[in-house]
Amino acid sequence: MLPQMSLSGGSTAILLSFYMRGMTSKRSDLIKEAALASGLSETTVKNWVGNKSRNRRPKRLKGGMNLTGYNLFCRDHMKEGDIRQAGAAWQALPPEEKTAWSSRAREGNVGGGNEETKLLRRKRLIKQLKDQVGCNGSPDLL
């Protein structure tokens, strides 16, 4: 096994920009171009893409179970209190709200999401990219 390698901020920013352009698979045509632009090997770029894709997949619960509406609700409400409070709040929810939480969980389990969620993810990635590169609103790199 090769030693773990840490990429510089500039290399990561370049890879993120290619990822946003569609380099989301190890078989992408953009791999060679990204390797040249970042100064990294194609193998390193492929590994980065694989890791990035793996980290974007929805997390599974222990035992390989999918996320449920109840789990998602509790996760969001645990930040404010304990599990007993979250459980009591879930019990008090009307059925249509429980159904909405379950739908959100199903979207996460298949890696989907509505267009608004995708847009928010895209904006967050662009902001991270700009922060790493240090550009202040300059669209030249994107």
C-alpha positions as CSV (number, residue, x, y, z in Angstrom):
1,M,0.0,0.0,0.0
2,L,1.3,3.4,-0.9
3,P,1.8,6.1,1.8
4,Q,-1.0,8.6,2.2
5,M,-0.4,11.8,0.2
6,S,-1.7,15.2,1.1
7,L,-2.5,17.5,-1.9
8,S,-1.7,21.2,-1.9
9,G,-4.5,23.7,-1.8
10,G,-3.8,24.7,-5.4
11,S,-4.0,21.1,-6.6
12,T,-7.2,20.5,-4.7
13,A,-8.7,23.6,-6.1
14,I,-7.9,22.6,-9.7
15,L,-9.3,19.1,-9.1
16,L,-12.5,20.6,-7.6
17,S,-12.9,22.8,-10.6
18,F,-12.6,19.8,-12.9
19,Y,-15.0,17.8,-10.7
20,M,-17.5,20.6,-11.1
21,R,-17.1,20.4,-14.9
22,G,-18.0,16.8,-14.8
23,M,-15.0,14.8,-13.8
24,T,-17.0,12.6,-11.5
25,S,-15.9,9.2,-12.7
26,K,-12.5,7.5,-12.9
27,R,-13.3,6.9,-16.6
28,S,-13.8,10.6,-17.3
29,D,-12.1,12.2,-20.3
30,L,-11.1,15.1,-18.1
31,I,-8.7,12.9,-16.0
32,K,-5.7,13.6,-18.3
33,E,-6.4,17.3,-18.6
34,A,-6.8,17.6,-14.8
35,A,-3.5,15.7,-14.3
36,L,-1.7,18.1,-16.6
37,A,-3.3,21.2,-15.1
38,S,-2.5,20.1,-11.5
39,G,0.9,18.6,-12.1
40,L,-0.3,15.3,-10.5
41,S,-0.2,11.8,-12.0
42,E,-3.3,10.4,-13.6
43,T,-3.3,7.7,-10.9
44,T,-3.4,10.3,-8.2
45,V,-6.2,12.2,-10.0
46,K,-8.2,8.9,-10.4
47,N,-7.8,8.1,-6.7
48,W,-8.9,11.6,-5.8
49,V,-12.0,11.3,-7.9
50,G,-12.8,7.9,-6.4
51,N,-12.4,9.2,-2.9
52,K,-14.5,12.3,-3.7
53,S,-17.2,10.2,-5.2
54,R,-17.2,7.7,-2.3
55,N,-17.3,10.5,0.3
56,R,-20.4,12.1,-1.5
57,R,-22.4,8.9,-1.2
58,P,-25.0,8.8,1.6
59,K,-23.8,7.3,4.8
60,R,-25.4,4.0,5.7
61,L,-26.4,3.1,9.2
62,K,-24.6,0.3,11.1
63,G,-25.4,-3.1,9.6
64,G,-25.9,-1.6,6.1
65,M,-29.4,-0.3,6.8
66,N,-30.6,2.7,4.8
67,L,-31.4,6.0,6.5
68,T,-35.0,6.4,7.5
69,G,-37.2,9.4,8.1
70,Y,-37.0,8.9,11.8
71,N,-33.2,8.6,11.7
72,L,-32.9,11.8,9.7
73,F,-35.4,13.7,11.9
74,C,-33.5,12.6,15.1
75,R,-30.1,13.5,13.6
76,D,-31.3,17.0,12.9
77,H,-33.0,17.4,16.3
78,M,-30.2,15.8,18.3
79,K,-28.2,19.0,17.8
80,E,-30.7,20.8,20.0
81,G,-31.4,18.2,22.6
82,D,-31.2,14.5,23.5
83,I,-32.7,11.5,21.8
84,R,-35.7,11.3,24.1
85,Q,-36.7,14.8,23.1
86,A,-36.2,14.0,19.5
87,G,-38.3,10.8,19.9
88,A,-41.1,12.7,21.6
89,A,-41.0,15.4,18.9
90,W,-41.3,12.6,16.2
91,Q,-44.3,11.1,18.0
92,A,-46.0,14.5,18.0
93,L,-45.5,15.0,14.2
94,P,-48.6,14.8,12.0
95,P,-48.4,11.8,9.5
96,E,-47.8,14.1,6.5
97,E,-44.7,15.6,8.1
98,K,-43.4,12.1,8.9
99,T,-44.0,11.2,5.2
100,A,-42.0,14.3,4.2
101,W,-39.1,13.2,6.4
102,S,-39.2,9.7,5.0
103,S,-39.2,11.1,1.4
104,R,-36.1,13.2,2.2
105,A,-34.4,10.1,3.6
106,R,-35.2,8.0,0.5
107,E,-33.7,10.8,-1.7
108,G,-30.5,10.6,0.3
109,N,-30.3,6.8,0.2
110,V,-30.3,6.8,-3.6
111,G,-27.9,9.8,-3.8
112,G,-30.6,11.9,-5.4
113,G,-32.1,15.1,-4.1
114,N,-34.1,17.8,-5.6
115,E,-32.8,20.5,-7.8
116,E,-32.7,23.0,-5.0
117,T,-30.5,20.6,-2.9
118,K,-28.2,20.0,-5.9
119,L,-27.9,23.8,-6.4
120,L,-27.0,24.4,-2.8
121,R,-24.3,21.6,-2.9
122,R,-22.9,23.2,-6.1
123,K,-22.8,26.7,-4.5
124,R,-21.1,25.3,-1.4
125,L,-18.4,23.5,-3.6
126,I,-17.8,26.7,-5.6
127,K,-17.4,28.7,-2.3
128,Q,-14.9,26.1,-1.0
129,L,-13.0,26.3,-4.3
130,K,-12.8,30.1,-4.2
131,D,-11.7,30.0,-0.5
132,Q,-8.9,27.5,-1.3
133,V,-7.7,29.4,-4.3
134,G,-8.1,32.8,-2.6
135,C,-10.1,34.4,-5.4
136,N,-12.5,37.1,-4.4
137,G,-15.4,36.6,-6.8
138,S,-13.2,36.2,-9.9
139,P,-14.9,33.7,-12.2
140,D,-11.7,33.2,-14.3
141,L,-10.9,29.9,-12.6
142,L,-14.4,28.6,-12.7
